[in-house]
Amino acid sequence: MNDIGTLLSLAGTHWMMTHLELMETIGLVRALGNSYRLAASEPGSSAIYGRFTLDFFRTIVACLVR
């Protein structure tokens, strides 16, 4: 394979990874928006949803640190 073919295949891989990361970020923002919407809909449930969101992010950070 020539140099241009190699560069194009690497660029395609880079764009694919960027797209996947962007879609995962959008999914995370949607999940947070739904959690906030549910917490705001009922006065008593805000503590439950807030606690769930905090535990979720604590788990994510713990997995990333390892």
PQR file of N, CA, C, O and H, with PARSE charges and radii, in Angstrom:
ATOM      1  N   MET A   1       0.861  -1.178   0.000 -0.4000 1.5000
ATOM      2  CA  MET A   1       0.000   0.000   0.000 -0.0000 2.0000
ATOM      3  C   MET A   1       0.902   1.234   0.000  0.5500 1.7000
ATOM      4  O   MET A   1       1.924   1.270   0.685 -0.5500 1.4000
ATOM      5  N   ASN A   2       0.515   2.223  -0.765 -0.4000 1.5000
ATOM      6  CA  ASN A   2       1.339   3.430  -0.835 -0.0000 2.0000
ATOM      7  C   ASN A   2       1.055   4.342   0.358  0.5500 1.7000
ATOM      8  O   ASN A   2       0.175   4.067   1.173 -0.5500 1.4000
ATOM      9  H   ASN A   2      -0.315   2.194  -1.322  0.4000 1.0000
ATOM     10  N   ASP A   3       1.808   5.415   0.439 -0.4000 1.5000
ATOM     11  CA  ASP A   3       1.697   6.319   1.587 -0.0000 2.0000
ATOM     12  C   ASP A   3       0.326   6.982   1.682  0.5500 1.7000
ATOM     13  O   ASP A   3      -0.204   7.148   2.781 -0.5500 1.4000
ATOM     14  H   ASP A   3       2.523   5.638  -0.224  0.4000 1.0000
ATOM     15  N   ILE A   4      -0.245   7.355   0.561 -0.4000 1.5000
ATOM     16  CA  ILE A   4      -1.557   8.017   0.576 -0.0000 2.0000
ATOM     17  C   ILE A   4      -2.628   7.046   1.064  0.5500 1.7000
ATOM     18  O   ILE A   4      -3.507   7.426   1.838 -0.5500 1.4000
ATOM     19  H   ILE A   4       0.185   7.220  -0.332  0.4000 1.0000
ATOM     20  N   GLY A   5      -2.558   5.808   0.618 -0.4000 1.5000
ATOM     21  CA  GLY A   5      -3.523   4.803   1.074 -0.0000 2.0000
ATOM     22  C   GLY A   5      -3.427   4.560   2.567  0.5500 1.7000
ATOM     23  O   GLY A   5      -4.443   4.393   3.242 -0.5500 1.4000
ATOM     24  H   GLY A   5      -1.844   5.499  -0.011  0.4000 1.0000
ATOM     25  N   THR A   6      -2.210   4.540   3.082 -0.4000 1.5000
ATOM     26  CA  THR A   6      -2.015   4.360   4.520 -0.0000 2.0000
ATOM     27  C   THR A   6      -2.572   5.541   5.292  0.5500 1.7000
ATOM     28  O   THR A   6      -3.240   5.360   6.310 -0.5500 1.4000
ATOM     29  H   THR A   6      -1.385   4.676   2.534  0.4000 1.0000
ATOM     30  N   LEU A   7      -2.303   6.749   4.817 -0.4000 1.5000
ATOM     31  CA  LEU A   7      -2.812   7.942   5.496 -0.0000 2.0000
ATOM     32  C   LEU A   7      -4.334   7.995   5.482  0.5500 1.7000
ATOM     33  O   LEU A   7      -4.953   8.379   6.474 -0.5500 1.4000
ATOM     34  H   LEU A   7      -1.760   6.896   3.990  0.4000 1.0000
ATOM     35  N   LEU A   8      -4.937   7.613   4.364 -0.4000 1.5000
ATOM     36  CA  LEU A   8      -6.397   7.629   4.283 -0.0000 2.0000
ATOM     37  C   LEU A   8      -7.022   6.611   5.232  0.5500 1.7000
ATOM     38  O   LEU A   8      -8.048   6.889   5.852 -0.5500 1.4000
ATOM     39  H   LEU A   8      -4.435   7.301   3.558  0.4000 1.0000
ATOM     40  N   SER A   9      -6.414   5.446   5.347 -0.4000 1.5000
ATOM     41  CA  SER A   9      -6.966   4.451   6.267 -0.0000 2.0000
ATOM     42  C   SER A   9      -6.813   4.907   7.713  0.5500 1.7000
ATOM     43  O   SER A   9      -7.702   4.667   8.530 -0.5500 1.4000
ATOM     44  H   SER A   9      -5.580   5.221   4.844  0.4000 1.0000
ATOM     45  N   LEU A  10      -5.707   5.558   8.042 -0.4000 1.5000
ATOM     46  CA  LEU A  10      -5.525   6.083   9.395 -0.0000 2.0000
ATOM     47  C   LEU A  10      -6.490   7.227   9.675  0.5500 1.7000
ATOM     48  O   LEU A  10      -7.024   7.334  10.779 -0.5500 1.4000
ATOM     49  H   LEU A  10      -4.985   5.753   7.378  0.4000 1.0000
ATOM     50  N   ALA A  11      -6.716   8.075   8.689 -0.4000 1.5000
ATOM     51  CA  ALA A  11      -7.660   9.181   8.860 -0.0000 2.0000
ATOM     52  C   ALA A  11      -9.072   8.646   9.064  0.5500 1.7000
ATOM     53  O   ALA A  11      -9.824   9.184   9.877 -0.5500 1.4000
ATOM     54  H   ALA A  11      -6.282   7.987   7.792  0.4000 1.0000
ATOM     55  N   GLY A  12      -9.441   7.596   8.338 -0.4000 1.5000
ATOM     56  CA  GLY A  12     -10.759   6.990   8.513 -0.0000 2.0000
ATOM     57  C   GLY A  12     -10.936   6.418   9.903  0.5500 1.7000
ATOM     58  O   GLY A  12     -12.004   6.549  10.500 -0.5500 1.4000
ATOM     59  H   GLY A  12      -8.830   7.159   7.678  0.4000 1.0000
ATOM     60  N   THR A  13      -9.898   5.785  10.424 -0.4000 1.5000
ATOM     61  CA  THR A  13      -9.950   5.249  11.783 -0.0000 2.0000
ATOM     62  C   THR A  13     -10.081   6.372  12.794  0.5500 1.7000
ATOM     63  O   THR A  13     -10.829   6.253  13.764 -0.5500 1.4000
ATOM     64  H   THR A  13      -9.030   5.678   9.939  0.4000 1.0000
ATOM     65  N   HIS A  14      -9.361   7.457  12.575 -0.4000 1.5000
ATOM     66  CA  HIS A  14      -9.426   8.598  13.496 -0.0000 2.0000
ATOM     67  C   HIS A  14     -10.822   9.201  13.509  0.5500 1.7000
ATOM     68  O   HIS A  14     -11.362   9.497  14.575 -0.5500 1.4000
ATOM     69  H   HIS A  14      -8.753   7.554  11.787  0.4000 1.0000
ATOM     70  N   TRP A  15     -11.412   9.384  12.328 -0.4000 1.5000
ATOM     71  CA  TRP A  15     -12.755   9.968  12.259 -0.0000 2.0000
ATOM     72  C   TRP A  15     -13.791   9.051  12.883  0.5500 1.7000
ATOM     73  O   TRP A  15     -14.740   9.523  13.508 -0.5500 1.4000
ATOM     74  H   TRP A  15     -10.974   9.143  11.462  0.4000 1.0000
ATOM     75  N   MET A  16     -13.619   7.744  12.722 -0.4000 1.5000
ATOM     76  CA  MET A  16     -14.551   6.794  13.313 -0.0000 2.0000
ATOM     77  C   MET A  16     -14.506   6.890  14.836  0.5500 1.7000
ATOM     78  O   MET A  16     -15.549   6.905  15.489 -0.5500 1.4000
ATOM     79  H   MET A  16     -12.847   7.360  12.214  0.4000 1.0000
ATOM     80  N   MET A  17     -13.298   6.954  15.402 -0.4000 1.5000
ATOM     81  CA  MET A  17     -13.169   7.056  16.857 -0.0000 2.0000
ATOM     82  C   MET A  17     -13.728   8.381  17.355  0.5500 1.7000
ATOM     83  O   MET A  17     -14.365   8.422  18.408 -0.5500 1.4000
ATOM     84  H   MET A  17     -12.451   6.942  14.871  0.4000 1.0000
ATOM     85  N   THR A  18     -13.503   9.458  16.622 -0.4000 1.5000
ATOM     86  CA  THR A  18     -14.046  10.757  17.009 -0.0000 2.0000
ATOM     87  C   THR A  18     -15.569  10.719  16.991  0.5500 1.7000
ATOM     88  O   THR A  18     -16.212  11.263  17.889 -0.5500 1.4000
ATOM     89  H   THR A  18     -12.986   9.425  15.767  0.4000 1.0000
ATOM     90  N   HIS A  19     -16.145  10.089  15.986 -0.4000 1.5000
ATOM     91  CA  HIS A  19     -17.601   9.979  15.883 -0.0000 2.0000
ATOM     92  C   HIS A  19     -18.160   9.169  17.057  0.5500 1.7000
ATOM     93  O   HIS A  19     -19.167   9.553  17.652 -0.5500 1.4000
ATOM     94  H   HIS A  19     -15.623   9.647  15.257  0.4000 1.0000
ATOM     95  N   LEU A  20     -17.513   8.059  17.387 -0.4000 1.5000
ATOM     96  CA  LEU A  20     -17.984   7.236  18.503 -0.0000 2.0000
ATOM     97  C   LEU A  20     -17.916   7.999  19.820  0.5500 1.7000
ATOM     98  O   LEU A  20     -18.841   7.925  20.629 -0.5500 1.4000
ATOM     99  H   LEU A  20     -16.695   7.748  16.904  0.4000 1.0000
ATOM    100  N   GLU A  21     -16.827   8.733  20.042 -0.4000 1.5000
ATOM    101  CA  GLU A  21     -16.697   9.515  21.270 -0.0000 2.0000
ATOM    102  C   GLU A  21     -17.758  10.602  21.339  0.5500 1.7000
ATOM    103  O   GLU A  21     -18.315  10.863  22.406 -0.5500 1.4000
ATOM    104  H   GLU A  21     -16.075   8.793  19.386  0.4000 1.0000
ATOM    105  N   LEU A  22     -18.037  11.233  20.212 -0.4000 1.5000
ATOM    106  CA  LEU A  22     -19.069  12.267  20.173 -0.0000 2.0000
ATOM    107  C   LEU A  22     -20.444  11.677  20.472  0.5500 1.7000
ATOM    108  O   LEU A  22     -21.214  12.264  21.232 -0.5500 1.4000
ATOM    109  H   LEU A  22     -17.584  11.021  19.346  0.4000 1.0000
ATOM    110  N   MET A  23     -20.758  10.536  19.889 -0.4000 1.5000
ATOM    111  CA  MET A  23     -22.056   9.905  20.124 -0.0000 2.0000
ATOM    112  C   MET A  23     -22.198   9.445  21.575  0.5500 1.7000
ATOM    113  O   MET A  23     -23.287   9.533  22.141 -0.5500 1.4000
ATOM    114  H   MET A  23     -20.132  10.059  19.272  0.4000 1.0000
ATOM    115  N   GLU A  24     -21.114   8.957  22.185 -0.4000 1.5000
ATOM    116  CA  GLU A  24     -21.161   8.574  23.596 -0.0000 2.0000
ATOM    117  C   GLU A  24     -21.386   9.791  24.479  0.5500 1.7000
ATOM    118  O   GLU A  24     -22.117   9.711  25.466 -0.5500 1.4000
ATOM    119  H   GLU A  24     -20.229   8.886  21.725  0.4000 1.0000
ATOM    120  N   THR A  25     -20.771  10.910  24.140 -0.4000 1.5000
ATOM    121  CA  THR A  25     -20.969  12.138  24.904 -0.0000 2.0000
ATOM    122  C   THR A  25     -22.407  12.624  24.789  0.5500 1.7000
ATOM    123  O   THR A  25     -23.001  13.054  25.778 -0.5500 1.4000
ATOM    124  H   THR A  25     -20.177  10.975  23.338  0.4000 1.0000
ATOM    125  N   ILE A  26     -22.964  12.556  23.593 -0.4000 1.5000
ATOM    126  CA  ILE A  26     -24.360  12.962  23.407 -0.0000 2.0000
ATOM    127  C   ILE A  26     -25.287  12.049  24.204  0.5500 1.7000
ATOM    128  O   ILE A  26     -26.249  12.528  24.804 -0.5500 1.4000
ATOM    129  H   ILE A  26     -22.482  12.206  22.790  0.4000 1.0000
ATOM    130  N   GLY A  27     -25.019  10.760  24.220 -0.4000 1.5000
ATOM    131  CA  GLY A  27     -25.823   9.825  25.006 -0.0000 2.0000
ATOM    132  C   GLY A  27     -25.752  10.121  26.491  0.5500 1.7000
ATOM    133  O   GLY A  27     -26.756  10.022  27.196 -0.5500 1.4000
ATOM    134  H   GLY A  27     -24.237  10.371  23.732  0.4000 1.0000
ATOM    135  N   LEU A  28     -24.568  10.484  26.971 -0.4000 1.5000
ATOM    136  CA  LEU A  28     -24.407  10.824  28.382 -0.0000 2.0000
ATOM    137  C   LEU A  28     -25.170  12.094  28.726  0.5500 1.7000
ATOM    138  O   LEU A  28     -25.800  12.175  29.780 -0.5500 1.4000
ATOM    139  H   LEU A  28     -23.752  10.564  26.398  0.4000 1.0000
ATOM    140  N   VAL A  29     -25.115  13.080  27.847 -0.4000 1.5000
ATOM    141  CA  VAL A  29     -25.850  14.325  28.084 -0.0000 2.0000
ATOM    142  C   VAL A  29     -27.353  14.063  28.086  0.5500 1.7000
ATOM    143  O   VAL A  29     -28.080  14.647  28.889 -0.5500 1.4000
ATOM    144  H   VAL A  29     -24.603  13.014  26.991  0.4000 1.0000
ATOM    145  N   ARG A  30     -27.820  13.205  27.209 -0.4000 1.5000
ATOM    146  CA  ARG A  30     -29.250  12.855  27.199 -0.0000 2.0000
ATOM    147  C   ARG A  30     -29.653  12.162  28.489  0.5500 1.7000
ATOM    148  O   ARG A  30     -30.713  12.450  29.045 -0.5500 1.4000
ATOM    149  H   ARG A  30     -27.229  12.731  26.556  0.4000 1.0000
ATOM    150  N   ALA A  31     -28.815  11.251  28.968 -0.4000 1.5000
ATOM    151  CA  ALA A  31     -29.126  10.557  30.224 -0.0000 2.0000
ATOM    152  C   ALA A  31     -29.194  11.536  31.382  0.5500 1.7000
ATOM    153  O   ALA A  31     -30.077  11.441  32.234 -0.5500 1.4000
ATOM    154  H   ALA A  31     -27.954  11.018  28.516  0.4000 1.0000
ATOM    155  N   LEU A  32     -28.261  12.476  31.411 -0.4000 1.5000
ATOM    156  CA  LEU A  32     -28.286  13.484  32.476 -0.0000 2.0000
ATOM    157  C   LEU A  32     -29.512  14.374  32.360  0.5500 1.7000
ATOM    158  O   LEU A  32     -30.115  14.731  33.372 -0.5500 1.4000
ATOM    159  H   LEU A  32     -27.544  12.553  30.718  0.4000 1.0000
ATOM    160  N   GLY A  33     -29.887  14.735  31.144 -0.4000 1.5000
ATOM    161  CA  GLY A  33     -31.078  15.552  30.944 -0.0000 2.0000
ATOM    162  C   GLY A  33     -32.333  14.837  31.402  0.5500 1.7000
ATOM    163  O   GLY A  33     -33.208  15.446  32.018 -0.5500 1.4000
ATOM    164  H   GLY A  33     -29.397  14.445  30.321  0.4000 1.0000
ATOM    165  N   ASN A  34     -32.427  13.547  31.106 -0.4000 1.5000
ATOM    166  CA  ASN A  34     -33.581  12.775  31.563 -0.0000 2.0000
ATOM    167  C   ASN A  34     -33.598  12.665  33.077  0.5500 1.7000
ATOM    168  O   ASN A  34     -34.659  12.752  33.695 -0.5500 1.4000
ATOM    169  H   ASN A  34     -31.717  13.052  30.606  0.4000 1.0000
ATOM    170  N   SER A  35     -32.440  12.478  33.673 -0.4000 1.5000
ATOM    171  CA  SER A  35     -32.371  12.396  35.129 -0.0000 2.0000
ATOM    172  C   SER A  35     -32.792  13.713  35.761  0.5500 1.7000
ATOM    173  O   SER A  35     -33.524  13.726  36.750 -0.5500 1.4000
ATOM    174  H   SER A  35     -31.578  12.407  33.170  0.4000 1.0000
ATOM    175  N   TYR A  36     -32.335  14.814  35.196 -0.4000 1.5000
ATOM    176  CA  TYR A  36     -32.711  16.128  35.725 -0.0000 2.0000
ATOM    177  C   TYR A  36     -34.205  16.370  35.549  0.5500 1.7000
ATOM    178  O   TYR A  36     -34.863  16.899  36.445 -0.5500 1.4000
ATOM    179  H   TYR A  36     -31.740  14.804  34.392  0.4000 1.0000
ATOM    180  N   ARG A  37     -34.737  15.985  34.399 -0.4000 1.5000
ATOM    181  CA  ARG A  37     -36.170  16.166  34.142 -0.0000 2.0000
ATOM    182  C   ARG A  37     -37.005  15.354  35.126  0.5500 1.7000
ATOM    183  O   ARG A  37     -38.005  15.849  35.645 -0.5500 1.4000
ATOM    184  H   ARG A  37     -34.202  15.555  33.671  0.4000 1.0000
ATOM    185  N   LEU A  38     -36.607  14.121  35.384 -0.4000 1.5000
ATOM    186  CA  LEU A  38     -37.335  13.296  36.341 -0.0000 2.0000
ATOM    187  C   LEU A  38     -37.223  13.848  37.755  0.5500 1.7000
ATOM    188  O   LEU A  38     -38.184  13.806  38.523 -0.5500 1.4000
ATOM    189  H   LEU A  38     -35.794  13.718  34.963  0.4000 1.0000
ATOM    190  N   ALA A  39     -36.048  14.364  38.096 -0.4000 1.5000
ATOM    191  CA  ALA A  39     -35.861  14.920  39.434 -0.0000 2.0000
ATOM    192  C   ALA A  39     -36.681  16.187  39.621  0.5500 1.7000
ATOM    193  O   ALA A  39     -37.157  16.463  40.722 -0.5500 1.4000
ATOM    194  H   ALA A  39     -35.267  14.398  37.473  0.4000 1.0000
ATOM    195  N   ALA A  40     -36.849  16.950  38.563 -0.4000 1.5000
ATOM    196  CA  ALA A  40     -37.599  18.196  38.672 -0.0000 2.0000
ATOM    197  C   ALA A  40     -39.107  17.965  38.622  0.5500 1.7000
ATOM    198  O   ALA A  40     -39.876  18.842  39.016 -0.5500 1.4000
ATOM    199  H   ALA A  40     -36.463  16.725  37.668  0.4000 1.0000
ATOM    200  N   SER A  41     -39.537  16.811  38.148 -0.4000 1.5000
ATOM    201  CA  SER A  41     -40.971  16.574  37.996 -0.0000 2.0000
ATOM    202  C   SER A  41     -41.668  16.317  39.329  0.5500 1.7000
ATOM    203  O   SER A  41     -42.830  16.687  39.497 -0.5500 1.4000
ATOM    204  H   SER A  41     -38.913  16.098  37.828  0.4000 1.0000
ATOM    205  N   GLU A  42     -40.984  15.694  40.267 -0.4000 1.5000
ATOM    206  CA  GLU A  42     -41.581  15.404  41.566 -0.0000 2.0000
ATOM    207  C   GLU A  42     -40.680  15.958  42.661  0.5500 1.7000
ATOM    208  O   GLU A  42     -39.473  15.715  42.644 -0.5500 1.4000
ATOM    209  H   GLU A  42     -40.040  15.393  40.131  0.4000 1.0000
ATOM    210  N   PRO A  43     -41.239  16.690  43.603 -0.5600 1.5000
ATOM    211  CA  PRO A  43     -40.410  17.308  44.643  0.2800 2.0000
ATOM    212  C   PRO A  43     -39.671  16.297  45.519  0.5500 1.7000
ATOM    213  O   PRO A  43     -38.522  16.539  45.887 -0.5500 1.4000
ATOM    214  N   GLY A  44     -40.290  15.189  45.857 -0.4000 1.5000
ATOM    215  CA  GLY A  44     -39.659  14.230  46.760 -0.0000 2.0000
ATOM    216  C   GLY A  44     -38.630  13.339  46.103  0.5500 1.7000
ATOM    217  O   GLY A  44     -37.770  12.782  46.785 -0.5500 1.4000
ATOM    218  H   GLY A  44     -41.224  14.992  45.558  0.4000 1.0000
ATOM    219  N   SER A  45     -38.701  13.193  44.797 -0.4000 1.5000
ATOM    220  CA  SER A  45     -37.808  12.258  44.116 -0.0000 2.0000
ATOM    221  C   SER A  45     -36.470  12.870  43.718  0.5500 1.7000
ATOM    222  O   SER A  45     -35.595  12.161  43.220 -0.5500 1.4000
ATOM    223  H   SER A  45     -39.400  13.645  44.243  0.4000 1.0000
ATOM    224  N   SER A  46     -36.299  14.158  43.927 -0.4000 1.5000
ATOM    225  CA  SER A  46     -35.047  14.792  43.495 -0.0000 2.0000
ATOM    226  C   SER A  46     -33.846  14.227  44.235  0.5500 1.7000
ATOM    227  O   SER A  46     -32.771  14.097  43.649 -0.5500 1.4000
ATOM    228  H   SER A  46     -37.010  14.734  44.332  0.4000 1.0000
ATOM    229  N   ALA A  47     -34.005  13.888  45.506 -0.4000 1.5000
ATOM    230  CA  ALA A  47     -32.890  13.315  46.270 -0.0000 2.0000
ATOM    231  C   ALA A  47     -32.520  11.939  45.740  0.5500 1.7000
ATOM    232  O   ALA A  47     -31.340  11.593  45.681 -0.5500 1.4000
ATOM    233  H   ALA A  47     -34.878  13.993  45.981  0.4000 1.0000
ATOM    234  N   ILE A  48     -33.517  11.151  45.356 -0.4000 1.5000
ATOM    235  CA  ILE A  48     -33.250   9.803  44.847 -0.0000 2.0000
ATOM    236  C   ILE A  48     -32.514   9.867  43.514  0.5500 1.7000
ATOM    237  O   ILE A  48     -31.511   9.178  43.327 -0.5500 1.4000
ATOM    238  H   ILE A  48     -34.475  11.431  45.404  0.4000 1.0000
ATOM    239  N   TYR A  49     -32.998  10.677  42.598 -0.4000 1.5000
ATOM    240  CA  TYR A  49     -32.350  10.784  41.289 -0.0000 2.0000
ATOM    241  C   TYR A  49     -30.986  11.458  41.393  0.5500 1.7000
ATOM    242  O   TYR A  49     -30.058  11.085  40.675 -0.5500 1.4000
ATOM    243  H   TYR A  49     -33.813  11.236  42.750  0.4000 1.0000
ATOM    244  N   GLY A  50     -30.855  12.432  42.264 -0.4000 1.5000
ATOM    245  CA  GLY A  50     -29.554  13.067  42.472 -0.0000 2.0000
ATOM    246  C   GLY A  50     -28.545  12.087  43.026  0.5500 1.7000
ATOM    247  O   GLY A  50     -27.382  12.088  42.623 -0.5500 1.4000
ATOM    248  H   GLY A  50     -31.609  12.735  42.847  0.4000 1.0000
ATOM    249  N   ARG A  51     -28.989  11.247  43.954 -0.4000 1.5000
ATOM    250  CA  ARG A  51     -28.106  10.238  44.540 -0.0000 2.0000
ATOM    251  C   ARG A  51     -27.698   9.208  43.485  0.5500 1.7000
ATOM    252  O   ARG A  51     -26.542   8.789  43.435 -0.5500 1.4000
ATOM    253  H   ARG A  51     -29.934  11.246  44.281  0.4000 1.0000
ATOM    254  N   PHE A  52     -28.656   8.800  42.643 -0.4000 1.5000
ATOM    255  CA  PHE A  52     -28.354   7.859  41.573 -0.0000 2.0000
ATOM    256  C   PHE A  52     -27.323   8.438  40.611  0.5500 1.7000
ATOM    257  O   PHE A  52     -26.383   7.749  40.215 -0.5500 1.4000
ATOM    258  H   PHE A  52     -29.595   9.140  42.684  0.4000 1.0000
ATOM    259  N   THR A  53     -27.498   9.695  40.237 -0.4000 1.5000
ATOM    260  CA  THR A  53     -26.565  10.345  39.319 -0.0000 2.0000
ATOM    261  C   THR A  53     -25.179  10.454  39.941  0.5500 1.7000
ATOM    262  O   THR A  53     -24.175  10.226  39.266 -0.5500 1.4000
ATOM    263  H   THR A  53     -28.261  10.255  40.558  0.4000 1.0000
ATOM    264  N   LEU A  54     -25.120  10.800  41.218 -0.4000 1.5000
ATOM    265  CA  LEU A  54     -23.831  10.898  41.905 -0.0000 2.0000
ATOM    266  C   LEU A  54     -23.135   9.543  41.953  0.5500 1.7000
ATOM    267  O   LEU A  54     -21.937   9.456  41.688 -0.5500 1.4000
ATOM    268  H   LEU A  54     -25.936  10.985  41.766  0.4000 1.0000
ATOM    269  N   ASP A  55     -23.868   8.491  42.287 -0.4000 1.5000
ATOM    270  CA  ASP A  55     -23.281   7.151  42.322 -0.0000 2.0000
ATOM    271  C   ASP A  55     -22.826   6.701  40.937  0.5500 1.7000
ATOM    272  O   ASP A  55     -21.796   6.042  40.799 -0.5500 1.4000
ATOM    273  H   ASP A  55     -24.841   8.562  42.503  0.4000 1.0000
ATOM    274  N   PHE A  56     -23.591   7.056  39.924 -0.4000 1.5000
ATOM    275  CA  PHE A  56     -23.230   6.697  38.555 -0.0000 2.0000
ATOM    276  C   PHE A  56     -21.893   7.324  38.169  0.5500 1.7000
ATOM    277  O   PHE A  56     -21.010   6.641  37.651 -0.5500 1.4000
ATOM    278  H   PHE A  56     -24.428   7.591  40.036  0.4000 1.0000
ATOM    279  N   PHE A  57     -21.746   8.620  38.421 -0.4000 1.5000
ATOM    280  CA  PHE A  57     -20.499   9.287  38.060 -0.0000 2.0000
ATOM    281  C   PHE A  57     -19.337   8.833  38.928  0.5500 1.7000
ATOM    282  O   PHE A  57     -18.198   8.787  38.463 -0.5500 1.4000
ATOM    283  H   PHE A  57     -22.463   9.175  38.843  0.4000 1.0000
ATOM    284  N   ARG A  58     -19.606   8.501  40.169 -0.4000 1.5000
ATOM    285  CA  ARG A  58     -18.550   7.983  41.035 -0.0000 2.0000
ATOM    286  C   ARG A  58     -18.035   6.656  40.481  0.5500 1.7000
ATOM    287  O   ARG A  58     -16.829   6.409  40.493 -0.5500 1.4000
ATOM    288  H   ARG A  58     -20.531   8.538  40.547  0.4000 1.0000
ATOM    289  N   THR A  59     -18.926   5.810  40.001 -0.4000 1.5000
ATOM    290  CA  THR A  59     -18.533   4.537  39.403 -0.0000 2.0000
ATOM    291  C   THR A  59     -17.733   4.755  38.122  0.5500 1.7000
ATOM    292  O   THR A  59     -16.732   4.076  37.894 -0.5500 1.4000
ATOM    293  H   THR A  59     -19.906   6.011  39.991  0.4000 1.0000
ATOM    294  N   ILE A  60     -18.162   5.687  37.296 -0.4000 1.5000
ATOM    295  CA  ILE A  60     -17.449   5.978  36.047 -0.0000 2.0000
ATOM    296  C   ILE A  60     -16.035   6.471  36.333  0.5500 1.7000
ATOM    297  O   ILE A  60     -15.080   6.018  35.702 -0.5500 1.4000
ATOM    298  H   ILE A  60     -18.975   6.239  37.481  0.4000 1.0000
ATOM    299  N   VAL A  61     -15.900   7.389  37.273 -0.4000 1.5000
ATOM    300  CA  VAL A  61     -14.577   7.928  37.607 -0.0000 2.0000
ATOM    301  C   VAL A  61     -13.694   6.841  38.193  0.5500 1.7000
ATOM    302  O   VAL A  61     -12.503   6.784  37.887 -0.5500 1.4000
ATOM    303  H   VAL A  61     -16.676   7.756  37.786  0.4000 1.0000
ATOM    304  N   ALA A  62     -14.255   5.977  39.031 -0.4000 1.5000
ATOM    305  CA  ALA A  62     -13.466   4.889  39.612 -0.0000 2.0000
ATOM    306  C   ALA A  62     -12.967   3.936  38.529  0.5500 1.7000
ATOM    307  O   ALA A  62     -11.842   3.444  38.610 -0.5500 1.4000
ATOM    308  H   ALA A  62     -15.222   6.023  39.280  0.4000 1.0000
ATOM    309  N   CYS A  63     -13.791   3.673  37.520 -0.4000 1.5000
ATOM    310  CA  CYS A  63     -13.364   2.798  36.419 -0.0000 2.0000
ATOM    311  C   CYS A  63     -12.283   3.459  35.571  0.5500 1.7000
ATOM    312  O   CYS A  63     -11.366   2.785  35.102 -0.5500 1.4000
ATOM    313  H   CYS A  63     -14.706   4.072  37.454  0.4000 1.0000
ATOM    314  N   LEU A  64     -12.382   4.760  35.373 -0.4000 1.5000
ATOM    315  CA  LEU A  64     -11.388   5.466  34.564 -0.0000 2.0000
ATOM    316  C   LEU A  64     -10.048   5.579  35.274  0.5500 1.7000
ATOM    317  O   LEU A  64      -9.000   5.575  34.627 -0.5500 1.4000
ATOM    318  H   LEU A  64     -13.127   5.307  35.754  0.4000 1.0000
ATOM    319  N   VAL A  65     -10.072   5.680  36.593 -0.4000 1.5000
ATOM    320  CA  VAL A  65      -8.829   5.843  37.352 -0.0000 2.0000
ATOM    321  C   VAL A  65      -8.027   4.550  37.358  0.5500 1.7000
ATOM    322  O   VAL A  65      -6.797   4.583  37.349 -0.5500 1.4000
ATOM    323  H   VAL A  65     -10.923   5.683  37.118  0.4000 1.0000
ATOM    324  N   ARG A  66      -8.714   3.412  37.374 -0.4000 1.5000
ATOM    325  CA  ARG A  66      -8.010   2.120  37.407 -0.0000 2.0000
ATOM    326  C   ARG A  66      -7.232   1.920  36.198  0.5500 1.7000
ATOM    327  O   ARG A  66      -6.575   0.890  36.050 -0.5500 1.4000
ATOM    328  H   ARG A  66      -9.714   3.385  37.382  0.4000 1.0000
TER
END
